[in-house]
Amino acid sequence: MPEKARKPRISALEDMRGIAMLGVIGIHVGAQYIVGNHLANAQLVALFEIVSRFSVPIFFFISAFGLFY
């Protein structure tokens, strides 16, 4: 049985996956920071939450793309 040719790696997807991982870590760290710190700047925490929420849809995209690539 002949071997299948491997498709080339897409480095942009790996970069996006790394950024999305940092975003997920940021979501969890931000939630713990809000609970543990009563002196937290509400606007700064809200901005951080908004910026880090992009990571879950990116993970879904990368997973679906990897399945069908």
N, CA, C, O and CB atoms as a CASP TS submission, in Angstrom:
PFRMAT TS
TARGET T0000
AUTHOR 0000-0000-0000
METHOD Language model
MODEL 1
PARENT N/A
ATOM      1  N   MET     1       0.842  -1.181   0.000  1.00  0.00           N
ATOM      2  CA  MET     1       0.000   0.000   0.000  1.00  0.00           C
ATOM      3  C   MET     1       0.888   1.246   0.000  1.00  0.00           C
ATOM      4  O   MET     1       1.743   1.392   0.873  1.00  0.00           O
ATOM      5  CB  MET     1      -0.959  -0.003   1.223  1.00  0.00           C
ATOM      6  N   PRO     2       0.698   2.133  -0.958  1.00  0.00           N
ATOM      7  CA  PRO     2       1.551   3.329  -1.018  1.00  0.00           C
ATOM      8  C   PRO     2       1.254   4.286   0.128  1.00  0.00           C
ATOM      9  O   PRO     2       0.128   4.397   0.613  1.00  0.00           O
ATOM     10  CB  PRO     2       1.364   4.050  -2.354  1.00  0.00           C
ATOM     11  N   GLU     3       2.317   4.973   0.538  1.00  0.00           N
ATOM     12  CA  GLU     3       2.158   5.940   1.620  1.00  0.00           C
ATOM     13  C   GLU     3       1.487   7.209   1.099  1.00  0.00           C
ATOM     14  O   GLU     3       1.689   7.618  -0.045  1.00  0.00           O
ATOM     15  CB  GLU     3       3.524   6.274   2.255  1.00  0.00           C
ATOM     16  N   LYS     4       0.690   7.815   1.962  1.00  0.00           N
ATOM     17  CA  LYS     4       0.039   9.075   1.611  1.00  0.00           C
ATOM     18  C   LYS     4       1.039  10.211   1.698  1.00  0.00           C
ATOM     19  O   LYS     4       1.883  10.251   2.594  1.00  0.00           O
ATOM     20  CB  LYS     4      -1.168   9.348   2.530  1.00  0.00           C
ATOM     21  N   ALA     5       0.934  11.119   0.769  1.00  0.00           N
ATOM     22  CA  ALA     5       1.792  12.301   0.826  1.00  0.00           C
ATOM     23  C   ALA     5       1.306  13.214   1.950  1.00  0.00           C
ATOM     24  O   ALA     5       0.110  13.472   2.084  1.00  0.00           O
ATOM     25  CB  ALA     5       1.797  13.055  -0.540  1.00  0.00           C
ATOM     26  N   ARG     6       2.235  13.691   2.741  1.00  0.00           N
ATOM     27  CA  ARG     6       1.866  14.584   3.844  1.00  0.00           C
ATOM     28  C   ARG     6       1.652  15.984   3.311  1.00  0.00           C
ATOM     29  O   ARG     6       2.401  16.476   2.466  1.00  0.00           O
ATOM     30  CB  ARG     6       2.949  14.587   4.949  1.00  0.00           C
ATOM     31  N   LYS     7       0.617  16.608   3.822  1.00  0.00           N
ATOM     32  CA  LYS     7       0.353  17.995   3.437  1.00  0.00           C
ATOM     33  C   LYS     7       1.301  18.904   4.207  1.00  0.00           C
ATOM     34  O   LYS     7       1.677  18.601   5.340  1.00  0.00           O
ATOM     35  CB  LYS     7      -1.136  18.385   3.708  1.00  0.00           C
ATOM     36  N   PRO     8       1.683  20.005   3.601  1.00  0.00           N
ATOM     37  CA  PRO     8       2.613  20.917   4.296  1.00  0.00           C
ATOM     38  C   PRO     8       1.959  21.558   5.512  1.00  0.00           C
ATOM     39  O   PRO     8       0.747  21.771   5.551  1.00  0.00           O
ATOM     40  CB  PRO     8       3.108  22.013   3.338  1.00  0.00           C
ATOM     41  N   ARG     9       2.786  21.855   6.495  1.00  0.00           N
ATOM     42  CA  ARG     9       2.304  22.523   7.695  1.00  0.00           C
ATOM     43  C   ARG     9       2.047  23.982   7.388  1.00  0.00           C
ATOM     44  O   ARG     9       2.748  24.601   6.588  1.00  0.00           O
ATOM     45  CB  ARG     9       3.310  22.380   8.853  1.00  0.00           C
ATOM     46  N   ILE    10       1.043  24.513   8.028  1.00  0.00           N
ATOM     47  CA  ILE    10       0.711  25.926   7.846  1.00  0.00           C
ATOM     48  C   ILE    10       1.148  26.649   9.121  1.00  0.00           C
ATOM     49  O   ILE    10       0.523  26.523  10.173  1.00  0.00           O
ATOM     50  CB  ILE    10      -0.841  26.137   7.552  1.00  0.00           C
ATOM     51  N   SER    11       2.223  27.397   8.998  1.00  0.00           N
ATOM     52  CA  SER    11       2.794  28.027  10.190  1.00  0.00           C
ATOM     53  C   SER    11       1.870  29.104  10.767  1.00  0.00           C
ATOM     54  O   SER    11       1.902  29.357  11.971  1.00  0.00           O
ATOM     55  CB  SER    11       4.155  28.637   9.858  1.00  0.00           C
ATOM     56  N   ALA    12       1.058  29.733   9.937  1.00  0.00           N
ATOM     57  CA  ALA    12       0.134  30.758  10.444  1.00  0.00           C
ATOM     58  C   ALA    12      -0.878  30.144  11.403  1.00  0.00           C
ATOM     59  O   ALA    12      -1.255  30.774  12.392  1.00  0.00           O
ATOM     60  CB  ALA    12      -0.598  31.455   9.278  1.00  0.00           C
ATOM     61  N   LEU    13      -1.323  28.916  11.121  1.00  0.00           N
ATOM     62  CA  LEU    13      -2.252  28.251  12.029  1.00  0.00           C
ATOM     63  C   LEU    13      -1.598  27.925  13.359  1.00  0.00           C
ATOM     64  O   LEU    13      -2.233  28.022  14.409  1.00  0.00           O
ATOM     65  CB  LEU    13      -2.789  26.983  11.395  1.00  0.00           C
ATOM     66  N   GLU    14      -0.340  27.541  13.317  1.00  0.00           N
ATOM     67  CA  GLU    14       0.372  27.259  14.565  1.00  0.00           C
ATOM     68  C   GLU    14       0.554  28.537  15.382  1.00  0.00           C
ATOM     69  O   GLU    14       0.462  28.515  16.609  1.00  0.00           O
ATOM     70  CB  GLU    14       1.742  26.615  14.272  1.00  0.00           C
ATOM     71  N   ASP    15       0.811  29.646  14.698  1.00  0.00           N
ATOM     72  CA  ASP    15       0.926  30.932  15.404  1.00  0.00           C
ATOM     73  C   ASP    15      -0.405  31.326  16.032  1.00  0.00           C
ATOM     74  O   ASP    15      -0.452  31.779  17.175  1.00  0.00           O
ATOM     75  CB  ASP    15       1.404  32.040  14.442  1.00  0.00           C
ATOM     76  N   MET    16      -1.492  31.149  15.271  1.00  0.00           N
ATOM     77  CA  MET    16      -2.814  31.468  15.805  1.00  0.00           C
ATOM     78  C   MET    16      -3.161  30.580  16.992  1.00  0.00           C
ATOM     79  O   MET    16      -3.783  31.027  17.955  1.00  0.00           O
ATOM     80  CB  MET    16      -3.874  31.324  14.718  1.00  0.00           C
ATOM     81  N   ARG    17      -2.754  29.322  16.913  1.00  0.00           N
ATOM     82  CA  ARG    17      -3.029  28.408  18.029  1.00  0.00           C
ATOM     83  C   ARG    17      -2.290  28.861  19.288  1.00  0.00           C
ATOM     84  O   ARG    17      -2.844  28.805  20.386  1.00  0.00           O
ATOM     85  CB  ARG    17      -2.619  26.961  17.661  1.00  0.00           C
ATOM     86  N   GLY    18      -1.058  29.303  19.138  1.00  0.00           N
ATOM     87  CA  GLY    18      -0.302  29.803  20.286  1.00  0.00           C
ATOM     88  C   GLY    18      -0.922  31.047  20.894  1.00  0.00           C
ATOM     89  O   GLY    18      -0.995  31.176  22.116  1.00  0.00           O
ATOM     90  N   ILE    19      -1.370  31.966  20.045  1.00  0.00           N
ATOM     91  CA  ILE    19      -2.019  33.176  20.547  1.00  0.00           C
ATOM     92  C   ILE    19      -3.333  32.828  21.235  1.00  0.00           C
ATOM     93  O   ILE    19      -3.677  33.409  22.264  1.00  0.00           O
ATOM     94  CB  ILE    19      -2.263  34.176  19.400  1.00  0.00           C
ATOM     95  N   ALA    20      -4.070  31.871  20.656  1.00  0.00           N
ATOM     96  CA  ALA    20      -5.335  31.457  21.270  1.00  0.00           C
ATOM     97  C   ALA    20      -5.091  30.795  22.623  1.00  0.00           C
ATOM     98  O   ALA    20      -5.880  30.976  23.550  1.00  0.00           O
ATOM     99  CB  ALA    20      -6.095  30.495  20.341  1.00  0.00           C
ATOM    100  N   MET    21      -4.009  30.030  22.744  1.00  0.00           N
ATOM    101  CA  MET    21      -3.678  29.427  24.048  1.00  0.00           C
ATOM    102  C   MET    21      -3.428  30.509  25.090  1.00  0.00           C
ATOM    103  O   MET    21      -3.899  30.404  26.223  1.00  0.00           O
ATOM    104  CB  MET    21      -2.437  28.510  23.929  1.00  0.00           C
ATOM    105  N   LEU    22      -2.697  31.538  24.715  1.00  0.00           N
ATOM    106  CA  LEU    22      -2.455  32.638  25.650  1.00  0.00           C
ATOM    107  C   LEU    22      -3.761  33.329  26.021  1.00  0.00           C
ATOM    108  O   LEU    22      -3.938  33.753  27.162  1.00  0.00           O
ATOM    109  CB  LEU    22      -1.473  33.652  25.048  1.00  0.00           C
ATOM    110  N   GLY    23      -4.677  33.443  25.057  1.00  0.00           N
ATOM    111  CA  GLY    23      -5.974  34.040  25.343  1.00  0.00           C
ATOM    112  C   GLY    23      -6.779  33.225  26.336  1.00  0.00           C
ATOM    113  O   GLY    23      -7.425  33.786  27.221  1.00  0.00           O
ATOM    114  N   VAL    24      -6.748  31.901  26.196  1.00  0.00           N
ATOM    115  CA  VAL    24      -7.478  31.036  27.132  1.00  0.00           C
ATOM    116  C   VAL    24      -6.871  31.153  28.530  1.00  0.00           C
ATOM    117  O   VAL    24      -7.593  31.225  29.524  1.00  0.00           O
ATOM    118  CB  VAL    24      -7.453  29.555  26.651  1.00  0.00           C
ATOM    119  N   ILE    25      -5.562  31.172  28.595  1.00  0.00           N
ATOM    120  CA  ILE    25      -4.910  31.369  29.896  1.00  0.00           C
ATOM    121  C   ILE    25      -5.321  32.715  30.478  1.00  0.00           C
ATOM    122  O   ILE    25      -5.571  32.829  31.678  1.00  0.00           O
ATOM    123  CB  ILE    25      -3.364  31.284  29.762  1.00  0.00           C
ATOM    124  N   GLY    26      -5.389  33.737  29.623  1.00  0.00           N
ATOM    125  CA  GLY    26      -5.803  35.064  30.084  1.00  0.00           C
ATOM    126  C   GLY    26      -7.222  35.088  30.616  1.00  0.00           C
ATOM    127  O   GLY    26      -7.508  35.786  31.589  1.00  0.00           O
ATOM    128  N   ILE    27      -8.123  34.327  29.986  1.00  0.00           N
ATOM    129  CA  ILE    27      -9.501  34.254  30.466  1.00  0.00           C
ATOM    130  C   ILE    27      -9.527  33.704  31.885  1.00  0.00           C
ATOM    131  O   ILE    27     -10.201  34.252  32.757  1.00  0.00           O
ATOM    132  CB  ILE    27     -10.364  33.378  29.530  1.00  0.00           C
ATOM    133  N   HIS    28      -8.793  32.619  32.113  1.00  0.00           N
ATOM    134  CA  HIS    28      -8.816  31.977  33.425  1.00  0.00           C
ATOM    135  C   HIS    28      -8.094  32.816  34.484  1.00  0.00           C
ATOM    136  O   HIS    28      -8.558  32.917  35.620  1.00  0.00           O
ATOM    137  CB  HIS    28      -8.182  30.592  33.338  1.00  0.00           C
ATOM    138  N   VAL    29      -6.984  33.403  34.119  1.00  0.00           N
ATOM    139  CA  VAL    29      -6.248  34.241  35.069  1.00  0.00           C
ATOM    140  C   VAL    29      -7.069  35.485  35.407  1.00  0.00           C
ATOM    141  O   VAL    29      -7.125  35.900  36.565  1.00  0.00           O
ATOM    142  CB  VAL    29      -4.861  34.645  34.491  1.00  0.00           C
ATOM    143  N   GLY    30      -7.704  36.077  34.399  1.00  0.00           N
ATOM    144  CA  GLY    30      -8.521  37.272  34.635  1.00  0.00           C
ATOM    145  C   GLY    30      -9.674  36.991  35.572  1.00  0.00           C
ATOM    146  O   GLY    30      -9.983  37.809  36.439  1.00  0.00           O
ATOM    147  N   ALA    31     -10.316  35.844  35.411  1.00  0.00           N
ATOM    148  CA  ALA    31     -11.428  35.495  36.293  1.00  0.00           C
ATOM    149  C   ALA    31     -10.945  35.334  37.732  1.00  0.00           C
ATOM    150  O   ALA    31     -11.618  35.778  38.662  1.00  0.00           O
ATOM    151  CB  ALA    31     -12.111  34.202  35.812  1.00  0.00           C
ATOM    152  N   GLN    32      -9.802  34.711  37.922  1.00  0.00           N
ATOM    153  CA  GLN    32      -9.259  34.550  39.272  1.00  0.00           C
ATOM    154  C   GLN    32      -8.835  35.898  39.857  1.00  0.00           C
ATOM    155  O   GLN    32      -8.960  36.123  41.061  1.00  0.00           O
ATOM    156  CB  GLN    32      -8.065  33.580  39.257  1.00  0.00           C
ATOM    157  N   TYR    33      -8.340  36.781  39.011  1.00  0.00           N
ATOM    158  CA  TYR    33      -7.905  38.098  39.473  1.00  0.00           C
ATOM    159  C   TYR    33      -9.097  38.906  39.981  1.00  0.00           C
ATOM    160  O   TYR    33      -9.007  39.587  41.003  1.00  0.00           O
ATOM    161  CB  TYR    33      -7.186  38.859  38.342  1.00  0.00           C
ATOM    162  N   ILE    34     -10.210  38.823  39.259  1.00  0.00           N
ATOM    163  CA  ILE    34     -11.408  39.566  39.674  1.00  0.00           C
ATOM    164  C   ILE    34     -11.910  39.054  41.019  1.00  0.00           C
ATOM    165  O   ILE    34     -12.272  39.842  41.893  1.00  0.00           O
ATOM    166  CB  ILE    34     -12.523  39.447  38.608  1.00  0.00           C
ATOM    167  N   VAL    35     -11.929  37.729  41.182  1.00  0.00           N
ATOM    168  CA  VAL    35     -12.437  37.139  42.426  1.00  0.00           C
ATOM    169  C   VAL    35     -11.515  37.463  43.596  1.00  0.00           C
ATOM    170  O   VAL    35     -11.991  37.744  44.696  1.00  0.00           O
ATOM    171  CB  VAL    35     -12.587  35.615  42.280  1.00  0.00           C
ATOM    172  N   GLY    36     -10.208  37.425  43.374  1.00  0.00           N
ATOM    173  CA  GLY    36      -9.266  37.569  44.479  1.00  0.00           C
ATOM    174  C   GLY    36      -8.836  38.977  44.797  1.00  0.00           C
ATOM    175  O   GLY    36      -8.161  39.183  45.805  1.00  0.00           O
ATOM    176  N   ASN    37      -9.192  39.963  43.988  1.00  0.00           N
ATOM    177  CA  ASN    37      -8.682  41.309  44.195  1.00  0.00           C
ATOM    178  C   ASN    37      -9.838  42.301  44.199  1.00  0.00           C
ATOM    179  O   ASN    37     -10.411  42.594  43.149  1.00  0.00           O
ATOM    180  CB  ASN    37      -7.651  41.676  43.109  1.00  0.00           C
ATOM    181  N   HIS    38     -10.172  42.804  45.343  1.00  0.00           N
ATOM    182  CA  HIS    38     -11.279  43.764  45.433  1.00  0.00           C
ATOM    183  C   HIS    38     -10.879  45.165  44.970  1.00  0.00           C
ATOM    184  O   HIS    38     -11.746  46.022  44.793  1.00  0.00           O
ATOM    185  CB  HIS    38     -11.792  43.829  46.862  1.00  0.00           C
ATOM    186  N   LEU    39      -9.591  45.411  44.773  1.00  0.00           N
ATOM    187  CA  LEU    39      -9.116  46.714  44.320  1.00  0.00           C
ATOM    188  C   LEU    39      -8.854  46.742  42.811  1.00  0.00           C
ATOM    189  O   LEU    39      -8.208  47.665  42.314  1.00  0.00           O
ATOM    190  CB  LEU    39      -7.849  47.091  45.069  1.00  0.00           C
ATOM    191  N   ALA    40      -9.347  45.745  42.084  1.00  0.00           N
ATOM    192  CA  ALA    40      -9.094  45.663  40.646  1.00  0.00           C
ATOM    193  C   ALA    40      -9.755  46.825  39.906  1.00  0.00           C
ATOM    194  O   ALA    40     -10.868  47.234  40.236  1.00  0.00           O
ATOM    195  CB  ALA    40      -9.602  44.325  40.089  1.00  0.00           C
ATOM    196  N   ASN    41      -9.057  47.344  38.912  1.00  0.00           N
ATOM    197  CA  ASN    41      -9.603  48.405  38.071  1.00  0.00           C
ATOM    198  C   ASN    41     -10.641  47.764  37.138  1.00  0.00           C
ATOM    199  O   ASN    41     -10.281  46.968  36.270  1.00  0.00           O
ATOM    200  CB  ASN    41      -8.462  49.142  37.252  1.00  0.00           C
ATOM    201  N   ALA    42     -11.905  48.101  37.309  1.00  0.00           N
ATOM    202  CA  ALA    42     -12.994  47.444  36.576  1.00  0.00           C
ATOM    203  C   ALA    42     -12.881  47.665  35.069  1.00  0.00           C
ATOM    204  O   ALA    42     -13.151  46.748  34.293  1.00  0.00           O
ATOM    205  CB  ALA    42     -14.343  47.956  37.071  1.00  0.00           C
ATOM    206  N   GLN    43     -12.489  48.858  34.646  1.00  0.00           N
ATOM    207  CA  GLN    43     -12.382  49.123  33.208  1.00  0.00           C
ATOM    208  C   GLN    43     -11.246  48.332  32.576  1.00  0.00           C
ATOM    209  O   GLN    43     -11.385  47.804  31.473  1.00  0.00           O
ATOM    210  CB  GLN    43     -12.175  50.613  32.958  1.00  0.00           C
ATOM    211  N   LEU    44     -10.128  48.256  33.277  1.00  0.00           N
ATOM    212  CA  LEU    44      -8.992  47.506  32.749  1.00  0.00           C
ATOM    213  C   LEU    44      -9.302  46.018  32.676  1.00  0.00           C
ATOM    214  O   LEU    44      -8.948  45.357  31.700  1.00  0.00           O
ATOM    215  CB  LEU    44      -7.753  47.742  33.609  1.00  0.00           C
ATOM    216  N   VAL    45      -9.952  45.494  33.688  1.00  0.00           N
ATOM    217  CA  VAL    45     -10.332  44.086  33.696  1.00  0.00           C
ATOM    218  C   VAL    45     -11.345  43.805  32.588  1.00  0.00           C
ATOM    219  O   VAL    45     -11.255  42.773  31.924  1.00  0.00           O
ATOM    220  CB  VAL    45     -10.910  43.688  35.068  1.00  0.00           C
ATOM    221  N   ALA    46     -12.301  44.701  32.380  1.00  0.00           N
ATOM    222  CA  ALA    46     -13.295  44.523  31.317  1.00  0.00           C
ATOM    223  C   ALA    46     -12.623  44.534  29.942  1.00  0.00           C
ATOM    224  O   ALA    46     -12.971  43.726  29.081  1.00  0.00           O
ATOM    225  CB  ALA    46     -14.373  45.628  31.394  1.00  0.00           C
ATOM    226  N   LEU    47     -11.680  45.426  29.730  1.00  0.00           N
ATOM    227  CA  LEU    47     -10.953  45.463  28.460  1.00  0.00           C
ATOM    228  C   LEU    47     -10.171  44.170  28.247  1.00  0.00           C
ATOM    229  O   LEU    47     -10.165  43.620  27.145  1.00  0.00           O
ATOM    230  CB  LEU    47     -10.002  46.673  28.419  1.00  0.00           C
ATOM    231  N   PHE    48      -9.517  43.690  29.288  1.00  0.00           N
ATOM    232  CA  PHE    48      -8.774  42.434  29.204  1.00  0.00           C
ATOM    233  C   PHE    48      -9.698  41.271  28.868  1.00  0.00           C
ATOM    234  O   PHE    48      -9.339  40.412  28.063  1.00  0.00           O
ATOM    235  CB  PHE    48      -8.041  42.160  30.518  1.00  0.00           C
ATOM    236  N   GLU    49     -10.866  41.231  29.466  1.00  0.00           N
ATOM    237  CA  GLU    49     -11.836  40.168  29.189  1.00  0.00           C
ATOM    238  C   GLU    49     -12.306  40.217  27.741  1.00  0.00           C
ATOM    239  O   GLU    49     -12.407  39.180  27.085  1.00  0.00           O
ATOM    240  CB  GLU    49     -13.039  40.281  30.134  1.00  0.00           C
ATOM    241  N   ILE    50     -12.591  41.406  27.241  1.00  0.00           N
ATOM    242  CA  ILE    50     -13.044  41.548  25.858  1.00  0.00           C
ATOM    243  C   ILE    50     -11.959  41.110  24.887  1.00  0.00           C
ATOM    244  O   ILE    50     -12.241  40.411  23.914  1.00  0.00           O
ATOM    245  CB  ILE    50     -13.455  42.996  25.571  1.00  0.00           C
ATOM    246  N   VAL    51     -10.730  41.514  25.143  1.00  0.00           N
ATOM    247  CA  VAL    51      -9.629  41.179  24.245  1.00  0.00           C
ATOM    248  C   VAL    51      -9.334  39.679  24.277  1.00  0.00           C
ATOM    249  O   VAL    51      -8.990  39.107  23.243  1.00  0.00           O
ATOM    250  CB  VAL    51      -8.371  41.975  24.623  1.00  0.00           C
ATOM    251  N   SER    52      -9.459  39.034  25.423  1.00  0.00           N
ATOM    252  CA  SER    52      -9.098  37.623  25.521  1.00  0.00           C
ATOM    253  C   SER    52     -10.220  36.679  25.089  1.00  0.00           C
ATOM    254  O   SER    52      -9.968  35.482  24.947  1.00  0.00           O
ATOM    255  CB  SER    52      -8.696  37.305  26.930  1.00  0.00           C
ATOM    256  N   ARG    53     -11.425  37.154  24.879  1.00  0.00           N
ATOM    257  CA  ARG    53     -12.546  36.281  24.495  1.00  0.00           C
ATOM    258  C   ARG    53     -12.476  35.790  23.056  1.00  0.00           C
ATOM    259  O   ARG    53     -13.272  34.937  22.662  1.00  0.00           O
ATOM    260  CB  ARG    53     -13.842  37.007  24.698  1.00  0.00           C
ATOM    261  N   PHE    54     -11.545  36.304  22.266  1.00  0.00           N
ATOM    262  CA  PHE    54     -11.413  35.867  20.886  1.00  0.00           C
ATOM    263  C   PHE    54     -10.892  34.436  20.774  1.00  0.00           C
ATOM    264  O   PHE    54     -11.055  33.796  19.736  1.00  0.00           O
ATOM    265  CB  PHE    54     -10.496  36.803  20.141  1.00  0.00           C
ATOM    266  N   SER    55     -10.276  33.939  21.824  1.00  0.00           N
ATOM    267  CA  SER    55      -9.529  32.684  21.718  1.00  0.00           C
ATOM    268  C   SER    55     -10.408  31.449  21.534  1.00  0.00           C
ATOM    269  O   SER    55      -9.990  30.507  20.861  1.00  0.00           O
ATOM    270  CB  SER    55      -8.688  32.504  22.939  1.00  0.00           C
ATOM    271  N   VAL    56     -11.597  31.422  22.102  1.00  0.00           N
ATOM    272  CA  VAL    56     -12.453  30.240  21.974  1.00  0.00           C
ATOM    273  C   VAL    56     -12.925  30.055  20.527  1.00  0.00           C
ATOM    274  O   VAL    56     -12.824  28.939  20.016  1.00  0.00           O
ATOM    275  CB  VAL    56     -13.666  30.356  22.915  1.00  0.00           C
ATOM    276  N   PRO    57     -13.436  31.085  19.839  1.00  0.00           N
ATOM    277  CA  PRO    57     -13.805  30.880  18.431  1.00  0.00           C
ATOM    278  C   PRO    57     -12.612  30.507  17.553  1.00  0.00           C
ATOM    279  O   PRO    57     -12.757  29.734  16.606  1.00  0.00           O
ATOM    280  CB  PRO    57     -14.457  32.133  17.884  1.00  0.00           C
ATOM    281  N   ILE    58     -11.433  31.053  17.863  1.00  0.00           N
ATOM    282  CA  ILE    58     -10.249  30.690  17.076  1.00  0.00           C
ATOM    283  C   ILE    58      -9.931  29.214  17.270  1.00  0.00           C
ATOM    284  O   ILE    58      -9.581  28.532  16.307  1.00  0.00           O
ATOM    285  CB  ILE    58      -9.030  31.564  17.475  1.00  0.00           C
ATOM    286  N   PHE    59     -10.044  28.702  18.499  1.00  0.00           N
ATOM    287  CA  PHE    59      -9.821  27.278  18.731  1.00  0.00           C
ATOM    288  C   PHE    59     -10.788  26.429  17.924  1.00  0.00           C
ATOM    289  O   PHE    59     -10.384  25.423  17.341  1.00  0.00           O
ATOM    290  CB  PHE    59      -9.956  26.955  20.213  1.00  0.00           C
ATOM    291  N   PHE    60     -12.065  26.816  17.880  1.00  0.00           N
ATOM    292  CA  PHE    60     -13.034  26.073  17.073  1.00  0.00           C
ATOM    293  C   PHE    60     -12.649  26.092  15.599  1.00  0.00           C
ATOM    294  O   PHE    60     -12.721  25.063  14.927  1.00  0.00           O
ATOM    295  CB  PHE    60     -14.442  26.655  17.257  1.00  0.00           C
ATOM    296  N   PHE    61     -12.248  27.232  15.099  1.00  0.00           N
ATOM    297  CA  PHE    61     -11.846  27.355  13.702  1.00  0.00           C
ATOM    298  C   PHE    61     -10.650  26.462  13.392  1.00  0.00           C
ATOM    299  O   PHE    61     -10.650  25.733  12.400  1.00  0.00           O
ATOM    300  CB  PHE    61     -11.516  28.808  13.370  1.00  0.00           C
ATOM    301  N   ILE    62      -9.633  26.524  14.244  1.00  0.00           N
ATOM    302  CA  ILE    62      -8.426  25.740  13.996  1.00  0.00           C
ATOM    303  C   ILE    62      -8.733  24.243  14.055  1.00  0.00           C
ATOM    304  O   ILE    62      -8.210  23.471  13.251  1.00  0.00           O
ATOM    305  CB  ILE    62      -7.332  26.101  15.017  1.00  0.00           C
ATOM    306  N   SER    63      -9.568  23.836  14.992  1.00  0.00           N
ATOM    307  CA  SER    63      -9.931  22.412  15.100  1.00  0.00           C
ATOM    308  C   SER    63     -10.675  21.948  13.859  1.00  0.00           C
ATOM    309  O   SER    63     -10.367  20.889  13.312  1.00  0.00           O
ATOM    310  CB  SER    63     -10.794  22.164  16.352  1.00  0.00           C
ATOM    311  N   ALA    64     -11.649  22.724  13.411  1.00  0.00           N
ATOM    312  CA  ALA    64     -12.402  22.345  12.217  1.00  0.00           C
ATOM    313  C   ALA    64     -11.516  22.345  10.985  1.00  0.00           C
ATOM    314  O   ALA    64     -11.615  21.447  10.149  1.00  0.00           O
ATOM    315  CB  ALA    64     -13.581  23.287  12.010  1.00  0.00           C
ATOM    316  N   PHE    65     -10.659  23.334  10.867  1.00  0.00           N
ATOM    317  CA  PHE    65      -9.753  23.388   9.723  1.00  0.00           C
ATOM    318  C   PHE    65      -8.814  22.196   9.707  1.00  0.00           C
ATOM    319  O   PHE    65      -8.553  21.619   8.651  1.00  0.00           O
ATOM    320  CB  PHE    65      -8.950  24.681   9.741  1.00  0.00           C
ATOM    321  N   GLY    66      -8.301  21.821  10.890  1.00  0.00           N
ATOM    322  CA  GLY    66      -7.405  20.662  10.974  1.00  0.00           C
ATOM    323  C   GLY    66      -8.098  19.351  10.617  1.00  0.00           C
ATOM    324  O   GLY    66      -7.471  18.448  10.062  1.00  0.00           O
ATOM    325  N   LEU    67      -9.371  19.243  10.929  1.00  0.00           N
ATOM    326  CA  LEU    67     -10.106  18.023  10.581  1.00  0.00           C
ATOM    327  C   LEU    67     -10.339  17.893   9.080  1.00  0.00           C
ATOM    328  O   LEU    67     -10.311  16.787   8.541  1.00  0.00           O
ATOM    329  CB  LEU    67     -11.437  17.997  11.305  1.00  0.00           C
ATOM    330  N   PHE    68     -10.566  18.999   8.415  1.00  0.00           N
ATOM    331  CA  PHE    68     -10.921  18.953   6.998  1.00  0.00           C
ATOM    332  C   PHE    68      -9.792  19.301   6.065  1.00  0.00           C
ATOM    333  O   PHE    68      -9.987  19.268   4.850  1.00  0.00           O
ATOM    334  CB  PHE    68     -12.045  19.864   6.739  1.00  0.00           C
ATOM    335  N   TYR    69      -8.620  19.634   6.569  1.00  0.00           N
ATOM    336  CA  TYR    69      -7.479  19.996   5.720  1.00  0.00           C
ATOM    337  C   TYR    69      -6.884  18.778   5.088  1.00  0.00           C
ATOM    338  O   TYR    69      -5.913  18.884   4.338  1.00  0.00           O
ATOM    339  CB  TYR    69      -6.418  20.735   6.515  1.00  0.00           C
TER
END
